[in-house]
């Protein structure tokens, strides 16, 4: 797959404890992106954050099972990202979780497979 030039970056902000059909929502979204043959996805775990309810979530030695913020980043063509958005919306709705989804233009300079 060739992915150079203008593309879109999709970011999904959710909590680590958000679940869909018994598994973590970030895993379900990543697997769906792979099924849809998007270029790739990366899951980032935050060390601290807050959302719509302004509740701070942060890692501490006392509570290692806290609901940490998670960001899923997916970059692909504008067409593929736009067609994936309804699937993301449906998954978030079904999971009944708080989430934020953003999309922005990106300039892809390099996209290659490793060894």
Backbone as a chain_set.jsonl record, in Angstrom:
{"seq": "XXXXXXXXXXXXXXXXXXXXXXXXXXXXXXXXXXXXXXXXXXXXXXXXXXXXXXXXXXXXXXXXXXXXXXXXXXXXXXXXXXXXXXXXXXXXXXXXXXXXXXXXXXXXXXXXXXX", "coords": {"N": [[0.84, -1.174, 0.0], [0.524, 2.193, -0.842], [1.087, 5.146, 0.79], [1.409, 8.236, 0.803], [1.837, 11.773, 1.063], [-1.024, 13.904, 1.421], [-3.016, 12.971, 4.138], [-5.177, 11.617, 6.692], [-5.394, 11.92, 10.22], [-6.734, 10.046, 12.698], [-7.886, 10.272, 15.93], [-8.76, 8.662, 18.882], [-10.001, 9.132, 21.995], [-10.282, 7.465, 24.923], [-11.126, 5.542, 27.894], [-9.053, 3.264, 29.707], [-10.449, 1.233, 30.958], [-12.786, 0.961, 29.525], [-15.113, -1.1, 27.88], [-16.128, -3.46, 25.345], [-18.261, -5.927, 24.449], [-17.08, -7.609, 26.384], [-14.33, -7.316, 26.079], [-11.431, -5.135, 26.035], [-12.109, -1.859, 24.892], [-10.276, -0.385, 23.35], [-8.777, -2.41, 22.2], [-10.729, -3.701, 20.669], [-11.364, -1.668, 18.816], [-8.89, -1.35, 17.518], [-8.576, -3.9, 16.377], [-10.78, -3.859, 14.631], [-9.976, -1.804, 12.909], [-7.827, -3.07, 11.698], [-9.168, -5.211, 10.422], [-10.585, -3.701, 8.57], [-8.583, -2.988, 6.936], [-6.985, -0.695, 7.351], [-4.159, 1.548, 7.366], [-2.588, 1.385, 9.722], [-2.43, 1.23, 13.337], [-1.959, 2.761, 16.506], [-1.753, 2.391, 19.974], [-1.808, 4.456, 22.726], [-0.978, 4.822, 26.08], [-1.948, 6.903, 28.605], [-0.461, 8.809, 31.296], [-1.732, 10.491, 32.963], [-4.844, 12.204, 33.11], [-7.97, 13.912, 32.236], [-11.498, 14.02, 31.626], [-14.748, 14.734, 30.272], [-16.152, 14.883, 32.701], [-14.356, 16.021, 34.384], [-12.821, 14.531, 36.163], [-9.843, 13.549, 37.569], [-7.626, 11.159, 36.338], [-4.989, 9.178, 37.197], [-1.841, 7.466, 37.266], [-0.703, 5.613, 40.044], [1.319, 4.266, 42.679], [-0.209, 3.092, 44.611], [-2.703, 2.486, 43.473], [-2.778, 0.556, 40.976], [-4.598, -0.287, 39.141], [-6.055, 1.752, 38.005], [-8.323, 3.686, 35.973], [-6.901, 4.481, 33.313], [-6.158, 7.067, 30.883], [-6.506, 6.446, 27.374], [-5.257, 6.648, 24.106], [-6.028, 6.141, 20.791], [-4.407, 6.082, 17.775], [-4.759, 6.508, 14.339], [-3.643, 6.541, 11.064], [-4.398, 7.251, 7.737], [-5.65, 7.363, 4.336], [-7.819, 10.117, 3.505], [-10.324, 9.231, 2.603], [-10.509, 6.565, 3.57], [-10.345, 6.952, 6.341], [-12.622, 8.561, 6.784], [-14.628, 6.745, 6.049], [-14.347, 4.922, 8.066], [-15.141, 6.189, 10.366], [-18.022, 6.032, 11.015], [-18.125, 3.394, 11.974], [-16.496, 3.497, 14.243], [-17.984, 5.333, 15.754], [-20.317, 3.802, 16.216], [-19.275, 1.69, 17.753], [-18.364, 3.033, 20.056], [-20.772, 4.089, 20.952], [-22.182, 1.71, 21.502], [-20.573, 0.684, 23.532], [-21.122, 2.464, 25.49], [-19.583, 4.555, 26.65], [-17.569, 7.342, 27.778], [-16.07, 9.417, 25.399], [-13.805, 10.965, 23.057], [-13.447, 11.954, 19.744], [-11.228, 12.848, 17.256], [-10.242, 14.344, 14.155], [-7.708, 15.104, 11.906], [-5.857, 16.825, 9.326], [-2.94, 15.417, 7.869], [0.456, 15.315, 6.754], [1.854, 12.835, 5.15], [5.022, 11.623, 5.115], [6.607, 9.377, 4.937], [5.993, 5.938, 4.595], [6.482, 2.79, 5.266], [6.991, -0.756, 5.302], [8.651, -2.719, 7.796], [11.566, -4.845, 8.137]], "CA": [[0.0, 0.0, 0.0], [1.27, 3.433, -0.887], [0.425, 6.176, 1.582], [2.264, 9.413, 0.867], [1.119, 13.006, 0.797], [-2.058, 14.278, 2.38], [-3.817, 11.918, 4.741], [-5.913, 12.047, 7.886], [-5.064, 11.302, 11.496], [-7.889, 9.825, 13.55], [-7.537, 10.019, 17.33], [-9.886, 8.29, 19.726], [-9.65, 9.262, 23.409], [-11.187, 6.672, 25.752], [-10.512, 5.06, 29.119], [-8.509, 1.907, 29.65], [-11.427, 0.261, 31.465], [-13.944, 0.875, 28.637], [-15.216, -2.444, 27.318], [-17.13, -3.796, 24.335], [-18.41, -7.382, 24.359], [-16.185, -8.29, 27.308], [-12.894, -7.034, 25.899], [-11.12, -3.711, 26.098], [-12.573, -1.142, 23.712], [-9.15, -0.023, 22.476], [-8.421, -3.616, 21.448], [-11.789, -3.918, 19.68], [-11.202, -0.658, 17.763], [-7.681, -1.688, 16.77], [-8.874, -5.084, 15.552], [-11.683, -3.435, 13.563], [-9.147, -1.058, 11.952], [-7.061, -4.081, 10.948], [-10.136, -5.875, 9.544], [-10.936, -2.764, 7.507], [-7.343, -2.79, 6.178], [-6.398, 0.63, 7.492], [-2.699, 1.483, 7.277], [-1.997, 0.982, 10.993], [-2.988, 1.866, 14.526], [-1.1, 2.766, 17.681], [-2.455, 2.682, 21.216], [-0.954, 5.157, 23.679], [-1.544, 4.849, 27.43], [-1.589, 8.133, 29.287], [-0.08, 8.721, 32.706], [-2.699, 11.284, 33.704], [-5.758, 12.927, 32.238], [-9.347, 14.062, 32.681], [-12.425, 14.135, 30.514], [-15.928, 15.589, 30.362], [-16.572, 15.042, 34.09], [-13.23, 16.67, 35.078], [-12.239, 13.638, 37.165], [-8.449, 13.237, 37.24], [-7.195, 9.757, 36.362], [-3.535, 9.144, 37.092], [-1.201, 6.264, 37.792], [-0.033, 5.731, 41.33], [1.757, 2.965, 43.187], [-1.27, 2.552, 45.446], [-3.799, 1.98, 42.655], [-2.265, 0.231, 39.649], [-5.691, -0.655, 38.246], [-6.84, 2.954, 37.712], [-8.83, 3.832, 34.607], [-5.983, 5.421, 32.676], [-6.568, 7.502, 29.551], [-5.928, 5.733, 26.241], [-5.449, 7.303, 22.813], [-5.787, 5.299, 19.621], [-4.086, 6.913, 16.617], [-4.807, 5.796, 13.063], [-3.39, 7.413, 9.919], [-4.664, 6.641, 6.434], [-6.194, 8.339, 3.399], [-9.034, 10.786, 3.974], [-11.475, 8.387, 2.276], [-10.57, 5.409, 4.469], [-10.664, 7.435, 7.695], [-14.024, 8.99, 6.793], [-15.502, 5.569, 6.01], [-14.178, 4.203, 9.332], [-15.756, 6.963, 11.45], [-19.3, 5.481, 11.493], [-17.855, 2.163, 12.732], [-16.005, 3.953, 15.552], [-19.133, 5.91, 16.462], [-21.189, 2.707, 16.649], [-18.604, 0.949, 18.82], [-18.378, 3.878, 21.252], [-22.17, 4.13, 21.399], [-22.515, 0.407, 22.085], [-19.805, 0.536, 24.774], [-21.695, 3.424, 26.438], [-18.478, 5.166, 27.389], [-17.183, 8.685, 27.4], [-15.02, 9.379, 24.381], [-13.662, 12.094, 22.147], [-12.861, 11.533, 18.476], [-10.767, 13.988, 16.465], [-9.649, 14.046, 12.85], [-6.966, 16.241, 11.375], [-5.041, 16.581, 8.138], [-1.521, 15.169, 8.09], [1.3, 15.159, 5.576], [2.606, 11.59, 5.32], [6.311, 11.729, 4.421], [7.17, 8.053, 4.716], [5.184, 4.827, 5.093], [7.082, 1.567, 4.76], [7.022, -1.911, 6.205], [9.994, -3.027, 8.283], [12.294, -5.948, 7.497]], "C": [[0.884, 1.235, 0.0], [0.469, 4.5, -0.155], [1.4, 7.327, 1.759], [1.441, 10.641, 0.531], [0.061, 13.255, 1.849], [-2.865, 13.073, 2.841], [-4.579, 12.494, 5.907], [-5.436, 11.241, 9.083], [-6.339, 11.249, 12.328], [-7.383, 9.529, 14.947], [-8.813, 9.719, 18.091], [-9.388, 8.301, 21.172], [-10.702, 8.512, 24.22], [-10.47, 6.313, 27.047], [-10.073, 3.614, 28.973], [-9.535, 0.859, 30.091], [-12.678, 0.153, 30.589], [-13.94, -0.465, 27.91], [-16.329, -2.543, 26.287], [-17.14, -5.302, 24.173], [-17.358, -8.127, 25.184], [-14.701, -8.07, 27.091], [-12.669, -5.531, 25.868], [-11.486, -3.033, 24.778], [-11.422, -0.774, 22.786], [-8.701, -1.214, 21.634], [-9.453, -3.888, 20.351], [-11.663, -2.934, 18.517], [-9.995, -0.977, 16.895], [-7.906, -2.89, 15.858], [-9.795, -4.736, 14.394], [-10.922, -2.652, 12.494], [-8.339, -2.022, 11.087], [-7.964, -4.82, 9.97], [-10.483, -5.004, 8.338], [-9.726, -2.384, 6.644], [-6.851, -1.335, 6.179], [-4.883, 0.485, 7.62], [-2.036, 1.02, 8.575], [-2.638, 1.732, 12.133], [-1.979, 1.761, 15.658], [-1.945, 3.132, 18.891], [-1.456, 3.29, 22.185], [-1.666, 5.197, 25.023], [-1.033, 6.094, 28.131], [-1.196, 7.887, 30.729], [-1.019, 9.537, 33.585], [-3.601, 11.98, 32.706], [-7.106, 13.111, 32.89], [-10.211, 14.271, 31.459], [-13.59, 15.043, 30.844], [-16.382, 15.838, 31.798], [-15.486, 15.672, 34.966], [-12.663, 15.846, 36.23], [-10.825, 13.291, 36.712], [-8.219, 11.736, 37.37], [-5.684, 9.782, 36.229], [-3.006, 7.874, 37.742], [-0.574, 6.571, 39.143], [0.37, 4.336, 41.782], [0.668, 2.294, 44.021], [-2.345, 1.885, 44.604], [-3.314, 1.731, 41.23], [-3.372, -0.122, 38.662], [-6.579, 0.541, 37.897], [-7.256, 2.967, 36.241], [-8.008, 4.892, 33.884], [-6.504, 5.846, 31.308], [-5.816, 6.716, 28.478], [-6.249, 6.53, 24.984], [-5.12, 6.292, 21.731], [-5.528, 6.253, 18.457], [-4.053, 6.044, 15.372], [-4.589, 6.82, 11.959], [-3.662, 6.637, 8.647], [-5.156, 7.738, 5.498], [-7.469, 8.949, 3.986], [-10.254, 9.894, 3.752], [-11.611, 7.227, 3.253], [-10.904, 5.825, 5.897], [-12.135, 7.833, 7.769], [-14.976, 7.8, 6.77], [-15.424, 4.76, 7.3], [-14.903, 4.903, 10.486], [-17.116, 6.419, 11.907], [-19.117, 4.193, 12.304], [-17.382, 2.509, 14.142], [-17.171, 4.498, 16.38], [-20.044, 4.82, 17.01], [-20.576, 1.928, 17.806], [-18.629, 1.738, 20.129], [-19.789, 3.941, 21.83], [-22.56, 2.83, 22.096], [-21.8, 0.184, 23.419], [-20.33, 1.465, 25.869], [-20.622, 4.087, 27.307], [-18.307, 6.61, 26.966], [-16.027, 8.6, 26.415], [-14.954, 10.713, 23.667], [-12.964, 11.557, 20.908], [-12.481, 12.794, 17.713], [-10.174, 13.492, 15.155], [-8.923, 15.299, 12.392], [-6.17, 15.837, 10.153], [-3.598, 16.332, 8.557], [-0.821, 15.06, 6.748], [2.166, 13.93, 5.811], [3.864, 11.674, 4.47], [6.919, 10.374, 4.105], [6.216, 7.039, 5.312], [5.732, 3.562, 4.463], [6.958, 0.463, 5.779], [8.477, -2.14, 6.631], [10.6, -4.202, 7.519], [11.421, -7.019, 6.999]], "O": [[1.863, 1.317, 0.742], [-0.703, 4.723, -0.461], [2.13, 7.386, 2.749], [0.457, 10.554, -0.204], [0.212, 12.875, 3.01], [-3.332, 12.267, 2.035], [-4.626, 13.71, 6.093], [-5.119, 10.056, 8.979], [-6.944, 12.28, 12.624], [-6.551, 8.642, 15.137], [-9.814, 10.424, 17.964], [-8.465, 7.566, 21.524], [-11.876, 8.879, 24.208], [-9.334, 6.733, 27.269], [-10.656, 2.845, 28.208], [-9.483, -0.283, 29.636], [-13.55, -0.666, 30.877], [-12.914, -0.909, 27.395], [-17.325, -1.822, 26.341], [-16.127, -5.891, 23.798], [-16.814, -9.14, 24.746], [-13.888, -8.593, 27.852], [-13.609, -4.755, 25.696], [-11.214, -3.555, 23.696], [-11.568, -0.84, 21.566], [-8.292, -1.045, 20.485], [-9.092, -4.262, 19.235], [-11.836, -3.318, 17.361], [-10.068, -0.886, 15.669], [-7.476, -2.892, 14.704], [-9.622, -5.253, 13.29], [-11.188, -2.815, 11.303], [-8.189, -1.809, 9.884], [-7.585, -5.037, 8.819], [-10.652, -5.505, 7.226], [-9.836, -1.561, 5.735], [-6.375, -0.817, 5.169], [-4.388, -0.593, 7.949], [-1.019, 0.328, 8.528], [-3.308, 2.744, 11.929], [-1.235, 0.785, 15.751], [-2.749, 4.062, 18.842], [-0.393, 2.722, 22.438], [-2.837, 5.569, 25.092], [0.175, 6.308, 28.236], [-1.56, 6.866, 31.313], [-1.101, 9.317, 34.794], [-3.182, 12.308, 31.596], [-7.377, 12.552, 33.954], [-9.725, 14.65, 30.393], [-13.447, 16.003, 31.6], [-16.942, 16.896, 32.088], [-15.686, 15.835, 36.169], [-12.09, 16.4, 37.167], [-10.629, 12.796, 35.602], [-8.572, 11.124, 38.378], [-5.15, 10.338, 35.269], [-3.627, 7.294, 38.632], [0.004, 7.636, 39.356], [-0.184, 3.341, 41.314], [0.629, 1.068, 44.124], [-2.851, 0.827, 44.977], [-3.431, 2.607, 40.373], [-3.111, -0.243, 37.465], [-7.74, 0.358, 37.531], [-6.623, 2.343, 35.389], [-8.384, 6.064, 33.852], [-7.207, 5.084, 30.645], [-4.648, 6.366, 28.649], [-7.363, 7.025, 24.815], [-4.062, 5.663, 21.754], [-6.342, 7.136, 18.186], [-3.415, 4.992, 15.343], [-5.266, 7.847, 11.916], [-3.211, 5.502, 8.493], [-5.082, 8.919, 5.837], [-8.109, 8.359, 4.856], [-11.124, 9.809, 4.619], [-12.714, 6.935, 3.716], [-11.655, 5.137, 6.587], [-12.822, 7.474, 8.725], [-16.027, 7.844, 7.408], [-16.338, 3.991, 7.601], [-15.241, 4.261, 11.48], [-17.345, 6.35, 13.114], [-19.886, 3.938, 13.231], [-17.812, 1.892, 15.117], [-17.323, 4.164, 17.555], [-20.496, 4.908, 18.151], [-21.282, 1.547, 18.739], [-18.886, 1.172, 21.191], [-19.978, 3.856, 23.044], [-23.191, 2.848, 23.153], [-22.355, -0.432, 24.328], [-20.019, 1.275, 27.045], [-20.746, 4.164, 28.529], [-18.828, 7.044, 25.938], [-15.113, 7.795, 26.589], [-15.91, 11.488, 23.667], [-12.003, 10.795, 21.01], [-13.299, 13.698, 17.54], [-9.673, 12.372, 15.062], [-9.451, 16.408, 12.477], [-5.848, 14.664, 9.962], [-3.096, 16.962, 9.488], [-1.443, 14.749, 5.732], [3.115, 13.983, 6.592], [3.786, 11.783, 3.246], [7.656, 10.228, 3.13], [5.688, 7.244, 6.404], [5.491, 3.283, 3.288], [6.835, 0.717, 6.977], [9.409, -1.794, 5.906], [10.195, -4.508, 6.397], [11.908, -8.002, 6.441]]}, "num_chains": 1, "name": "protein.A"}
